[in-house]
């Protein structure tokens, strides 16, 4: 699938009508490590998400939507640029350790040049830049991860008029950071540095709740982010805006408001503490805290919806909700207990960091009063690289260079163009490739070790990818190999070479 210059046309009369009135506001909400089935509207049985479920009741729910990658930075780069991982500049997490002691949080506090990840290069076309050209005021609140402070890849240089949050994804490994960024500058908080992965004090009783007091400080970053989001909405209510809310929730560490922890402790009962054996901070009640994080985030979304209605702009706002990849396996998160990726497997090796369905199939909900029919579901196969052409079409931007196909017709219940296939490559660990063509899923693991044998699955019958039928369908295997080769271009960054 070669990237081509695509002309966005408003061929359907319904699309043209969008621009007979004020352009819609666009709010894109990106959760962090939220599994396909961690929402009530996607079948979750233990975690309560009434406000997100209401988005689905009032809009459309996608059942076959895919993230750009199974981990954070490349997934976000693919989302912003519309280039799948065979063409993308950023294809994996890259902390650039050649800069120095980048995992030392004390050093990063003293030296901001150690923060952040591999930057998107200057001149990169992103969809917020396109929307700026269409007259939108643009903001990102949350986590960035695509360019260290002072680099060419900071949010303000990639199309956002306003940014508030974590520049660096390593800094987001605590919800009580010593600072956040407001645009290009640090804003120090009333929290002391407590480096991620700090263990319990020596001799502390892991069964005693007070042993965990040091992991809760003064200012909880998601609270601060919602305040900025509400301010941005209020200040820009009279003109079209793009707001990307890239919350760090529910990425570990497990830290949540106490009222929600208490709620789930009562619901789940007592449990074994997590003392940090799989990284991140220890937590007295890991399952209750994980559920608390998601329900707290759901509560925040309810507050945002209420604010939009209070300002009189809800009806003219498209809201899209999704996640950057599948559920986590470390830091005390217990994806199998929550059945986080149902109907797919969510155990380690099948969720986050994998190109199995549980690692890249993500929830996606869109609501737009009066435009999207409520309570609907679509099986349209789509991916993060479709977001750029979709939002460009809505904004009336005429030219978009991407690998994507606009899913605006699916939103408006019109005839929808389909992908010939979707392709992923992930150069971390031992290297993995995957391809989706209709009901077929091709998967090649251990690519860096020289393996080229493709596993083949019929997802219509085997969504958990348990029955490899490659030997029964050699022609399809050859076809998918050919498409994989067509989709891959040599990466600019040597580290991402497969």
C-alpha positions as CSV (number, residue, x, y, z in Angstrom):
1,X,0.0,0.0,0.0
2,X,2.0,3.0,-1.2
3,X,1.3,6.4,0.2
4,X,-0.4,8.5,-2.5
5,X,-1.5,12.1,-2.8
6,X,-5.3,11.9,-2.3
7,X,-7.7,14.6,-3.2
8,X,-10.5,14.8,-0.7
9,X,-13.8,15.4,-2.5
10,X,-17.2,16.1,-1.1
11,X,-19.0,13.9,-3.5
12,X,-22.1,13.2,-1.4
13,X,-24.5,16.0,-0.9
14,X,-24.7,15.1,2.8
15,X,-21.0,15.9,3.1
16,X,-21.3,19.2,1.3
17,X,-24.0,20.2,3.8
18,X,-21.5,20.0,6.6
19,X,-20.0,23.2,5.3
20,X,-23.2,25.1,4.9
21,X,-23.0,25.8,8.6
22,X,-20.2,26.4,11.0
23,X,-17.5,23.7,10.9
24,X,-17.9,21.2,13.7
25,X,-15.6,21.2,16.7
26,X,-13.6,17.9,16.9
27,X,-12.6,16.2,20.2
28,X,-10.4,13.2,19.8
29,X,-10.0,11.3,23.1
30,X,-7.2,8.8,23.2
31,X,-6.9,6.5,26.3
32,X,-3.6,4.8,27.1
33,X,-3.4,1.0,27.2
34,X,-7.2,0.6,27.4
35,X,-8.3,-2.8,26.2
36,X,-10.9,-3.6,23.6
37,X,-13.3,-4.9,26.3
38,X,-12.6,-2.6,29.2
39,X,-15.8,-0.5,28.5
40,X,-19.3,-1.6,29.4
41,X,-20.5,-1.0,25.8
42,X,-17.8,-3.5,24.6
43,X,-18.8,-6.2,27.1
44,X,-16.9,-5.3,30.3
45,X,-18.5,-7.0,33.3
46,X,-16.5,-5.6,36.3
47,X,-15.6,-2.0,35.4
48,X,-18.3,0.6,35.2
49,X,-18.2,3.2,32.4
50,X,-21.7,4.8,32.1
51,X,-20.6,8.1,30.4
52,X,-18.5,6.4,27.7
53,X,-21.4,3.9,27.3
54,X,-23.7,6.8,26.7
55,X,-21.4,8.0,23.9
56,X,-22.1,4.7,22.2
57,X,-25.8,5.0,22.9
58,X,-25.9,8.4,21.2
59,X,-23.4,7.5,18.4
60,X,-21.7,4.7,16.6
61,X,-19.5,1.9,17.8
62,X,-16.8,0.4,15.6
63,X,-16.1,-3.3,16.2
64,X,-13.1,-3.6,13.8
65,X,-11.0,-0.5,14.5
66,X,-7.2,-0.9,14.9
67,X,-4.5,1.2,16.5
68,X,-1.4,2.2,14.6
69,X,1.0,0.0,16.7
70,X,1.0,-2.1,19.8
71,X,2.9,0.5,21.9
72,X,2.5,4.2,22.5
73,X,4.9,6.4,20.5
74,X,4.6,4.7,17.1
75,X,0.8,4.4,17.5
76,X,0.5,8.2,18.1
77,X,2.9,9.0,15.2
78,X,0.8,6.9,12.9
79,X,-2.3,8.5,14.1
80,X,-1.0,12.1,13.6
81,X,0.6,11.5,10.2
82,X,-1.7,9.0,8.5
83,X,1.2,6.7,7.6
84,X,1.0,3.1,8.6
85,X,4.1,1.4,10.2
86,X,5.5,0.3,6.9
87,X,5.9,3.9,5.9
88,X,6.0,5.8,9.2
89,X,9.1,7.7,10.5
90,X,8.5,6.5,14.1
91,X,8.0,2.7,14.1
92,X,8.8,1.9,17.8
93,X,9.4,3.5,21.1
94,X,12.8,5.2,21.1
95,X,14.1,6.8,24.2
96,X,17.3,7.8,22.5
97,X,19.6,6.5,25.3
98,X,22.7,7.8,23.4
99,X,21.8,11.2,25.0
100,X,22.8,10.0,28.4
101,X,21.1,8.6,31.5
102,X,17.5,9.0,30.1
103,X,15.9,6.6,32.7
104,X,17.3,8.5,35.7
105,X,14.4,10.7,36.8
106,X,16.6,12.8,39.1
107,X,18.9,13.5,36.1
108,X,15.9,14.4,34.0
109,X,14.5,16.8,36.7
110,X,17.9,18.7,36.5
111,X,18.3,18.4,32.7
112,X,15.3,18.6,30.3
113,X,17.4,17.5,27.4
114,X,17.2,13.9,28.8
115,X,13.4,13.9,28.6
116,X,11.3,12.8,25.7
117,X,11.4,10.4,22.8
118,X,12.6,10.4,19.2
119,X,11.1,13.5,17.5
120,X,9.0,13.7,14.4
121,X,11.2,15.6,11.9
122,X,10.6,19.3,10.9
123,X,8.1,19.6,8.1
124,X,6.1,16.5,9.0
125,X,2.5,16.8,7.8
126,X,0.1,16.1,10.7
127,X,-3.7,16.4,10.8
128,X,-3.7,19.2,13.4
129,X,-1.6,21.3,10.9
130,X,-4.2,20.6,8.2
131,X,-6.9,21.7,10.6
132,X,-5.0,24.9,11.5
133,X,-5.0,25.7,7.7
134,X,-8.8,25.2,7.8
135,X,-9.2,27.8,10.5
136,X,-9.3,25.5,13.6
137,X,-7.7,26.4,16.9
138,X,-5.9,23.3,18.0
139,X,-4.9,21.9,21.4
140,X,-3.5,18.7,22.9
141,X,-3.8,17.9,26.6
142,X,-2.3,14.8,28.0
143,X,0.8,12.8,26.9
144,X,3.0,13.6,23.9
145,X,6.0,11.2,23.4
146,X,7.1,12.4,19.9
147,X,9.8,14.8,20.5
148,X,11.9,16.0,23.5
149,X,11.8,19.6,24.8
150,X,13.5,22.0,22.4
151,X,13.5,19.5,19.5
152,X,11.8,20.0,16.2
153,X,9.1,17.5,17.3
154,X,7.3,19.3,20.2
155,X,3.5,19.6,20.1
156,X,3.6,23.3,19.3
157,X,5.7,22.6,16.2
158,X,3.5,19.7,15.1
159,X,0.3,21.6,14.7
160,X,-1.0,22.4,18.2
161,X,-1.6,26.0,19.3
162,X,-1.8,24.8,22.9
163,X,-0.2,21.9,24.8
164,X,-0.5,20.9,28.4
165,X,0.8,17.7,29.9
166,X,3.7,15.3,29.8
167,X,6.2,15.8,27.0
168,X,7.9,12.5,27.9
169,X,6.2,9.2,28.2
170,X,8.7,8.1,30.9
171,X,7.6,11.1,33.0
172,X,4.0,9.8,32.7
173,X,5.1,6.8,34.8
174,X,3.8,8.7,37.8
175,X,0.5,10.5,38.1
176,X,2.0,12.9,40.7
177,X,4.9,14.4,38.7
178,X,7.1,17.2,39.8
179,X,6.2,19.2,36.7
180,X,4.1,19.2,33.5
181,X,4.6,21.3,30.4
182,X,2.6,24.3,29.3
183,X,3.5,24.6,25.7
184,X,7.3,24.6,25.5
185,X,8.0,25.3,29.2
186,X,7.9,23.4,32.4
187,X,5.3,24.2,35.0
188,X,6.4,23.0,38.4
189,X,3.8,21.3,40.7
190,X,3.3,20.8,44.4
191,X,4.7,17.3,44.1
192,X,8.1,16.0,45.1
193,X,10.1,13.7,42.8
194,X,9.3,10.1,43.5
195,X,11.1,8.1,40.8
196,X,8.9,5.5,39.1
197,X,9.5,2.0,40.4
198,X,10.3,3.2,43.9
199,X,9.7,0.3,46.2
200,X,8.0,0.1,49.6
201,X,10.1,1.4,52.5
202,X,12.3,-1.3,54.0
203,X,10.4,-3.2,56.7
204,X,7.0,-1.7,55.6
205,X,4.1,-4.1,56.0
206,X,2.6,-4.7,52.5
207,X,-0.8,-5.4,54.1
208,X,-1.0,-2.0,55.8
209,X,-2.6,0.7,53.7
210,X,-0.4,3.4,55.4
211,X,2.7,1.7,53.8
212,X,1.6,3.2,50.5
213,X,1.0,6.8,51.6
214,X,4.1,8.1,49.8
215,X,2.7,7.2,46.4
216,X,-0.1,9.8,46.8
217,X,0.9,13.5,46.7
218,X,-0.8,16.9,46.2
219,X,-1.6,17.3,42.6
220,X,-3.0,14.4,40.5
221,X,-2.1,15.1,36.8
222,X,-5.4,14.0,35.3
223,X,-7.3,16.5,37.5
224,X,-5.0,19.3,36.2
225,X,-5.6,18.2,32.6
226,X,-9.4,18.3,32.9
227,X,-9.2,21.9,34.2
228,X,-7.2,22.9,31.1
229,X,-9.6,21.1,28.9
230,X,-12.6,22.9,30.3
231,X,-10.8,26.2,30.0
232,X,-9.9,25.6,26.4
233,X,-13.5,24.6,25.5
234,X,-14.8,27.7,27.2
235,X,-12.3,30.1,25.6
236,X,-12.8,28.7,22.1
237,X,-16.6,28.0,22.0
238,X,-17.3,30.6,19.4
239,X,-14.8,29.2,16.8
240,X,-14.1,25.7,15.5
241,X,-11.5,23.9,17.5
242,X,-9.7,20.6,17.6
243,X,-9.0,19.1,21.0
244,X,-6.9,16.0,21.4
245,X,-7.2,14.6,24.9
246,X,-4.4,12.1,25.2
247,X,-4.9,11.0,28.8
248,X,-2.3,8.8,30.4
249,X,-5.1,6.7,32.0
250,X,-5.2,3.7,32.5
251,X,-1.5,3.2,31.8
252,X,0.3,2.0,35.0
253,X,1.3,2.9,37.6
254,X,-1.8,2.2,39.6
255,X,-2.8,5.5,41.1
256,X,-6.4,6.7,41.4
257,X,-8.6,8.9,43.6
258,X,-9.4,7.2,46.8
259,X,-13.2,7.5,46.5
260,X,-13.1,5.3,43.4
261,X,-10.7,2.8,45.0
262,X,-13.1,2.5,48.0
263,X,-16.0,2.0,45.6
264,X,-14.3,-1.0,43.9
265,X,-12.8,-2.3,47.1
266,X,-16.4,-2.7,48.4
267,X,-17.4,-4.2,45.1
268,X,-14.5,-6.7,44.6
269,X,-13.6,-7.3,48.3
270,X,-10.1,-7.5,49.8
271,X,-7.2,-8.6,47.5
272,X,-3.6,-9.4,47.5
273,X,-1.4,-6.3,47.3
274,X,0.9,-5.6,44.4
275,X,4.4,-4.9,45.8
276,X,6.1,-3.9,42.5
277,X,7.5,-7.2,41.3
278,X,6.5,-6.3,37.7
279,X,7.7,-2.7,37.8
280,X,6.1,0.6,38.6
281,X,4.7,1.6,42.0
282,X,3.4,-0.9,44.6
283,X,-0.4,-0.7,45.3
284,X,-2.4,-2.1,48.2
285,X,-5.5,-2.9,46.1
286,X,-4.3,-3.4,42.4
287,X,-7.6,-4.6,40.9
288,X,-9.7,-2.0,42.6
289,X,-7.2,0.7,41.7
290,X,-7.1,-0.2,38.0
291,X,-10.9,-0.2,37.8
292,X,-10.9,3.1,39.7
293,X,-8.7,4.7,37.2
294,X,-11.0,3.8,34.3
295,X,-14.2,4.8,36.1
296,X,-12.5,8.1,37.2
297,X,-11.7,8.8,33.6
298,X,-15.2,7.9,32.6
299,X,-16.4,10.4,35.2
300,X,-14.1,13.1,33.6
301,X,-15.7,12.4,30.2
302,X,-19.1,13.0,31.7
303,X,-17.8,16.4,33.0
304,X,-16.6,17.3,29.6
305,X,-19.9,16.5,28.0
306,X,-21.7,18.6,30.6
307,X,-19.4,21.5,29.8
308,X,-20.0,21.2,26.1
309,X,-23.7,21.3,26.7
310,X,-23.4,24.2,29.2
311,X,-21.5,26.2,26.5
312,X,-24.1,25.3,23.9
313,X,-21.7,23.6,21.5
314,X,-22.4,19.9,22.1
315,X,-24.6,19.6,19.1
316,X,-21.9,20.9,16.8
317,X,-19.1,18.7,18.2
318,X,-17.8,15.4,16.8
319,X,-16.4,13.3,19.6
320,X,-14.2,10.3,18.9
321,X,-13.1,8.0,21.7
322,X,-10.4,5.2,21.3
323,X,-7.2,3.7,22.8
324,X,-3.6,3.8,21.6
325,X,-3.1,0.0,21.9
326,X,-4.3,-3.1,23.8
327,X,-4.2,-3.7,27.6
328,X,-1.0,-3.9,29.7
329,X,0.5,-6.9,31.4
330,X,2.8,-5.3,34.0
331,X,2.8,-2.8,36.9
332,X,0.0,-4.7,38.7
333,X,-2.5,-4.6,35.9
334,X,-4.4,-7.9,35.7
335,X,-5.8,-8.0,32.2
336,X,-6.8,-11.7,32.3
337,X,-8.9,-11.1,35.5
338,X,-10.8,-8.3,33.8
339,X,-10.9,-10.2,30.4
340,X,-9.6,-6.9,29.1
341,X,-9.4,-7.8,25.4
342,X,-12.4,-10.1,25.1
343,X,-13.1,-11.9,22.8
344,X,-9.4,-11.8,22.1
345,X,-6.6,-13.1,24.4
346,X,-5.1,-10.4,26.7
347,X,-2.3,-12.3,28.5
348,X,1.3,-11.2,28.1
349,X,2.3,-11.8,24.5
350,X,-1.3,-11.2,23.3
351,X,-2.1,-7.7,24.4
352,X,0.1,-4.6,24.5
353,X,3.4,-5.0,22.6
354,X,2.0,-7.7,20.3
355,X,0.4,-7.6,16.9
356,X,-2.2,-10.1,17.9
357,X,-5.8,-8.8,17.9
358,X,-5.7,-8.1,21.6
359,X,-2.7,-5.8,21.1
360,X,-4.1,-3.7,18.2
361,X,-7.9,-4.1,18.0
362,X,-9.2,-1.2,20.1
363,X,-12.6,0.3,21.0
364,X,-13.7,3.3,18.9
365,X,-16.8,5.3,19.4
366,X,-18.0,8.4,17.6
367,X,-20.9,10.7,18.5
368,X,-22.1,13.8,16.7
369,X,-25.6,15.0,17.5
370,X,-27.9,15.1,14.4
371,X,-25.2,13.6,12.1
372,X,-24.4,10.2,13.5
373,X,-27.4,7.9,14.2
374,X,-27.4,6.9,17.8
375,X,-27.1,3.3,19.0
376,X,-25.5,2.0,15.8
377,X,-22.6,-0.4,15.2
378,X,-20.4,-0.8,12.2
379,X,-18.1,-3.6,11.1
380,X,-16.1,-1.4,8.8
381,X,-12.4,-2.3,9.1
382,X,-10.5,0.9,9.9
383,X,-7.3,2.0,11.5
384,X,-5.5,5.0,13.0
385,X,-4.1,6.1,9.6
386,X,-7.7,6.7,8.5
387,X,-8.1,9.5,11.0
388,X,-6.2,12.1,9.0
389,X,-8.3,11.8,5.8
390,X,-11.5,11.6,7.9
391,X,-10.9,14.8,9.8
392,X,-9.4,16.6,6.7
393,X,-12.6,15.8,4.9
394,X,-14.8,17.1,7.7
395,X,-12.7,20.3,7.8
396,X,-12.7,20.7,4.1
397,X,-9.0,20.4,3.6
398,X,-8.4,19.5,-0.1
399,X,-5.2,17.5,-0.2
400,X,-4.0,14.8,2.1
401,X,-1.0,12.6,1.7
402,X,-1.7,9.5,3.8
403,X,-2.3,5.7,3.7
404,X,-5.8,6.1,5.0
405,X,-9.3,6.1,3.8
406,X,-11.8,8.5,5.3
407,X,-14.4,6.7,7.4
408,X,-16.8,9.8,7.3
409,X,-19.2,7.8,5.1
410,X,-19.4,5.1,7.8
411,X,-20.1,7.8,10.4
412,X,-22.9,9.2,8.3
413,X,-24.4,5.8,7.3
414,X,-23.3,6.3,3.6
415,X,-21.6,3.9,1.3
416,X,-18.1,3.3,2.6
417,X,-14.9,2.6,0.6
418,X,-12.9,-0.3,2.0
419,X,-9.2,-1.0,2.5
420,X,-7.6,-3.7,0.3
421,X,-5.7,-4.6,3.5
422,X,-4.2,-3.2,6.7
423,X,-0.5,-3.7,7.5
424,X,1.7,-3.4,10.6
425,X,5.3,-4.0,11.5
426,X,6.8,-3.7,14.9
427,X,10.6,-3.7,15.2
428,X,10.9,-4.1,18.9
429,X,11.6,-7.3,20.8
430,X,12.3,-9.8,18.0
431,X,10.3,-8.1,15.3
432,X,6.8,-8.9,14.2
433,X,4.7,-8.3,11.1
434,X,0.9,-8.6,10.6
435,X,-1.6,-8.0,7.8
436,X,-5.4,-8.0,7.7
437,X,-7.3,-8.7,4.5
438,X,-11.0,-9.2,4.9
439,X,-11.4,-12.1,7.3
440,X,-7.8,-13.2,6.9
441,X,-5.0,-12.3,9.3
442,X,-1.4,-13.1,8.5
443,X,1.2,-13.0,11.3
444,X,5.0,-13.5,11.3
445,X,6.9,-13.5,14.6
446,X,10.6,-13.5,15.3
447,X,11.3,-11.7,12.1
448,X,14.7,-10.4,13.2
449,X,15.7,-13.9,13.9
450,X,15.2,-14.8,10.3
451,X,11.7,-16.4,10.5
452,X,9.6,-15.8,7.4
453,X,6.9,-18.5,8.0
454,X,3.5,-16.9,8.1
455,X,0.7,-18.0,10.4
456,X,-2.8,-17.6,8.9
457,X,-6.0,-17.2,10.8
458,X,-9.6,-16.8,9.8
459,X,-10.8,-14.1,12.2
460,X,-14.5,-14.7,11.4
461,X,-14.1,-18.2,13.0
462,X,-11.0,-17.8,15.1
463,X,-10.8,-14.3,16.6
464,X,-8.4,-15.6,19.4
465,X,-5.9,-16.7,16.7
466,X,-5.6,-20.2,18.1
467,X,-5.9,-22.3,14.9
468,X,-3.1,-21.7,12.3
469,X,-4.5,-22.8,8.9
470,X,-1.6,-21.6,6.7
471,X,-0.9,-25.1,5.4
472,X,-4.5,-25.3,4.1
473,X,-4.4,-22.0,2.2
474,X,-1.0,-21.7,0.6
475,X,-2.3,-19.3,-2.1
476,X,-3.6,-16.8,0.5
477,X,-0.3,-17.1,2.3
478,X,1.6,-16.2,-0.8
479,X,-0.8,-13.3,-1.5
480,X,-0.3,-11.9,2.0
481,X,3.5,-12.2,1.8
482,X,3.4,-10.2,-1.4
483,X,1.3,-7.5,0.1
484,X,3.5,-7.3,3.1
485,X,6.5,-6.8,0.9
486,X,4.7,-4.0,-1.0
487,X,3.7,-2.3,2.2
488,X,7.2,-2.1,3.7
489,X,9.7,0.7,2.9
490,X,13.1,1.0,4.5
491,X,12.9,3.0,7.7
492,X,14.9,6.3,8.0
493,X,15.9,5.4,11.5
494,X,18.2,2.3,11.5
495,X,16.9,1.2,14.9
496,X,13.5,0.5,13.3
497,X,14.9,-1.8,10.6
498,X,13.3,-5.2,10.6
